[in-house]
Amino acid sequence: MVQASAPAPEQPTTEPIEAVPVRHTGRWIAAAVFVVLAAQLVHTLFTNPRFHWDTVGQYLFSAPIMAGLRNTLLLTALAMLIAVVGGLLLAVMRLSPNPVLSSVSSTYIWFFRGVPPITQLIFWNFLAALFPTLGLGIPFGPEFVTFDTNKLIVQFTACLLGLGLYEAAYMAEIVRGGILSIDPGQTEAAGALGMSRVQTLRRIVLPQAMRVIIPPTGNETISMLKTTSLVVVIGYYELQTAAQTIYSRNLQTIPLLLVVALWYLVLTSILTVGQSYLERYYGRGTTRTETPGLPSRLFGIGRTKGDRA
């Protein structure tokens, strides 16, 4: 006798889910507000005759402004060179097992980070009031060579000392953070292979630490570019001083300040692009960075994707 099979259970009927997109009303309102504000700003820039854009164009590439711009770039480059070299030495000293070297570095960083740069600039410019002459010789003994401080430390030298030594304290902490980011096991392995501390630092630690050091160093370079405007307090001729000299004669303060602002924006944009390329170069092998467009390079906007299996 053939037994009849049980009927298959009925499958429940499912209705398709209607997906309702999330409405971001707040985003659209915020975007509309920003668009209106941006339109008002552009309208003001082009319709307010008090900006005197003709005067801006007249002085943008003038000889005094170009001379000040050249001095600004020279100060930035040399001050950052002093800062990077000094910061590297101070960071190594700070991490040294020698308590004397570590204490000297810590004291330097504490002092130069604690005193404002404008104060340091004025101090170096008037160092002759404290030491009329500077000499080389035996400590607590005779001097072999003596220099007139006013002739030795001129305005340009005072600017380099005030900016470079101040920035070296910050660079020391940046370099120290980069060195500490490396696994100490690599240093121990290098020591086991017979490498000296200098060889380990140069061949193993610093090449890996650069991807940590480069971003804040780029920011410090951009900051140094703008900090050079502080040398106006001791009368050194740079971009801000050049504009100040001109508008003190023709009383066109706002147009000359716009000239200065435009040049700083251009230089900052160029430095930002250079920083992004260095970051991608030293980040090879650890991250894959999408090729950024021009706005991303100018304003530091970009996405970094981790390595995929």
Secondary structure, DSSP 8 states (H G I E B T S, - for coil): ------------------------HHHHHHHHHHHHHHHHHHHHHHH-GGG-HHHHHHHTT-HHHHHHHHHHHHHHHHHHHHHHHHHHHHHHHHT-S-HHHHHHHHHHHHHHHHS-HHHHHHHHHTGGGT-SEEEEESTTS-EEEEEEHHHHS-HHHHHHHHHHHHHHHHHHHHHHHHHHTS-HHHHHHHHHTT--HHHHIIIIIHHHHHHHHHHHHHHHHHHHHHHGGGGGGGT--SHHHHHHHHHHHH--HHHHHHHHHHHHHHHHHHHHHHHHHHHHHHTTTT-EE----HHHHHHT---EE----
